[in-house]
Amino acid sequence: MFDLTDHVSVVTGGSRGIGLGLARGLVKAGARVAVWARDLGALDRAVAELGDRAVGVVCDVADEASVARAASKTLGATGHVDSVFANAGTSGGVDFPDLDLATWDEMMSVNVTGTLLPLRVLTRHMIDRGAGGSIVVTSSIGATHGLPVAPHYSASKAAQLGLVKALAVKLARHSIRVNAICPGWVATDLTAPQQNHEGFVQALESRVPMRRWGTPEDFEGIAVYLASPASSFMTGTEIVIDGGYSAY
């Protein structure tokens, strides 16, 4: 049920953090993975770790031409795509109402447009191929929990959830499943400032029932489940992976 031999996945933002965890799980289950990322150095390191079932593709997910080139290169290398993990994103803190439009636009460009563009081009391929597929969007518990220092981030993550719901309904007729994963606080490069703040770490670890930060490894299993036939009747769902934060 969890064998992904002959399965091909695309993972955007897959060179580090949660994206690399997703890619690692897929490769362990036998899939071939096209890792899309902007940073060539990080991309090379990720592919070296993942091995010969991985291919690195340089891509800026917020740039339409870059996404088109990445899709073409991926399909040329793999022949087809069975699942897409739209994971690339950014974060950041900002005061409100001092949030300026340029900061807002940058967040929306990466997190929302950068989700839409890869899904749009690769969904066309999935529909034309007629073999169904799986789409997974990395949102955040910030979509539903108030983050007072990151309203633009929360808004972008909530927008992703709206897109997931709409696409789940639209694409079901093509046997394409669309789901979201909503991580809590995960130890990655994006959360490095918080990890280095002793007071924040103490407060967080007392707030999370499992008493620890999440790790990229915590996302390996969910990647395999959502890519595999095991999730064949699951679509339009938000899967929270936060160590119990949302339940407490």
Secondary structure, 3 states (H helix, E strand, C coil): CCCCCCCEEEEECCCCHHHHHHHHHHHHCCCEEEEEECCHHHHHHHHHHHCCCEEEEECCCCCHHHHHHHHHHHHHHHCCCCEEEECCCCCCCCCCCCCCHHHHHHHHHHHHHHHHHHHHHHHHHHHHHCCCEEEEEECCHHHCCCCCCCHHHHHHHHHHHHHHHHHHHHHHHHCEEEEEEEECCECCHHHHHHHCCHHHHHHHHHHCCCCCCECHHHHHHHHHHHHCHHHCCCCCCEEEECCCHHHC
